[in-house]
Amino acid sequence: MTVRVTSPGEGEAFASGPVRFRILEDGVGVDGRFGVAECVIAPGWPGPPQHVHREHDETFFVVSGVVGFRCGSDELLAEAGSLVTAPIGDPHTFFNADADAPATLLCSVTPERYLGYFRDLADLRPGPDGVLVPADVLEVMARYATEPYRP
C-alpha cells in the first residue's frame, strides 16, 4: 500500500529559532511533487525577510492563531481556517500577528525541494533576540531559488 498516514508525534521534527517544524509529507511517496510542513510560530515572531520564490508555489493553512502576511506593500491577516496562496514570483512573508499566543500553520510547497530550506534553517544560530539573523536566512533562501523582495 502506498497511501500513508503521518500520525501525531510522527514526522521529522526540529526547531529553528522560535519556530518549530514538523515535516508531514517529505515528498518521497509522491515523487517529489509536493511537501507539507507544520510550523508552530512563537508569539509575535516577525517572520522571514519578504521574498520571492522562482521555482515553487507555497500555500499556508492557518490551523490556530492569527497570522499576518505581507505581500509587497499590502498586508492581510489570516485567522484559523484561512488558506493563503503564494504563487511563484509573488513577494511575500508571514508573521505571528499575536504577541501573546503561538500560531500554527500547515505549509505546502510544490515541488517538495523547498523543505530543504526549512531543514537548513535549523543549522543557523539565532541572534541575541532569539530570532534568526535576516542576512543568514537570505543566504539559505538563495540555495533554493528564492531571493529578497526589492520593491
Rosetta blueprint (number, residue, H / E / L):
1 M L
2 T L
3 V L
4 R L
5 V L
6 T L
7 S L
8 P L
9 G L
10 E L
11 G L
12 E E
13 A E
14 F E
15 A E
16 S E
17 G L
18 P L
19 V E
20 R E
21 F E
22 R E
23 I E
24 L E
25 E E
26 D L
27 G L
28 V H
29 G H
30 V H
31 D L
32 G L
33 R L
34 F L
35 G E
36 V E
37 A E
38 E E
39 C E
40 V E
41 I E
42 A L
43 P L
44 G L
45 W L
46 P L
47 G L
48 P L
49 P L
50 Q L
51 H E
52 V E
53 H E
54 R L
55 E L
56 H L
57 D E
58 E E
59 T E
60 F E
61 F E
62 V E
63 V E
64 S E
65 G L
66 V E
67 V E
68 G E
69 F E
70 R E
71 C E
72 G L
73 S L
74 D E
75 E E
76 L E
77 L E
78 A E
79 E E
80 A L
81 G L
82 S L
83 L E
84 V E
85 T E
86 A E
87 P L
88 I L
89 G L
90 D L
91 P L
92 H E
93 T E
94 F E
95 F E
96 N E
97 A L
98 D L
99 A L
100 D L
101 A L
102 P L
103 A E
104 T E
105 L E
106 L E
107 C E
108 S E
109 V E
110 T E
111 P L
112 E H
113 R H
114 Y H
115 L H
116 G H
117 Y H
118 F H
119 R H
120 D H
121 L H
122 A L
123 D L
124 L L
125 R L
126 P E
127 G L
128 P L
129 D L
130 G L
131 V L
132 L E
133 V L
134 P H
135 A H
136 D H
137 V H
138 L H
139 E H
140 V H
141 M H
142 A H
143 R L
144 Y L
145 A L
146 T E
147 E E
148 P E
149 Y L
150 R L
151 P L
